Amino acid sequence: MLSENLKNLRKAKGLSQEELAARLHVVRQTVSKWEKGLSYT
């Protein structure tokens, strides 16, 4: 599932949700929602 893959890849790269969000130009809450499968946009 996308949410699981995103979380696993982020952790494998040693990134926090905050760091990933900054790289993708979104807020941390967006990354959290993606990882929980609540949103895909």
C-alpha positions in Angstrom: 0.0 0.0 0.0 1.2 3.5 -0.8 1.0 4.7 2.8 3.1 1.8 4.1 5.7 2.3 1.3 6.0 6.0 2.0 6.5 5.5 5.7 9.1 2.7 5.2 11.0 4.6 2.6 11.1 7.8 4.7 12.4 5.9 7.7 14.9 4.0 5.6 16.3 7.3 4.4 16.4 8.6 8.0 14.0 11.4 7.4 11.4 12.8 9.8 8.0 13.7 8.6 9.0 17.4 9.0 12.1 16.9 6.8 10.2 15.0 4.1 7.5 17.7 4.2 10.1 20.4 3.7 11.6 18.6 0.7 8.2 18.2 -0.9 7.0 21.7 0.0 4.0 20.6 2.0 3.2 20.8 5.7 4.1 17.9 8.1 0.4 17.1 8.6 0.1 16.3 5.0 2.8 13.7 5.2 1.1 12.3 8.3 -2.2 12.0 6.4 -0.4 10.2 3.5 1.2 7.8 5.9 -2.1 7.0 7.6 -3.9 6.5 4.2 -6.2 9.4 4.9 -5.3 11.5 1.9 -3.4 11.1 -1.4 -3.3 14.7 -2.6 
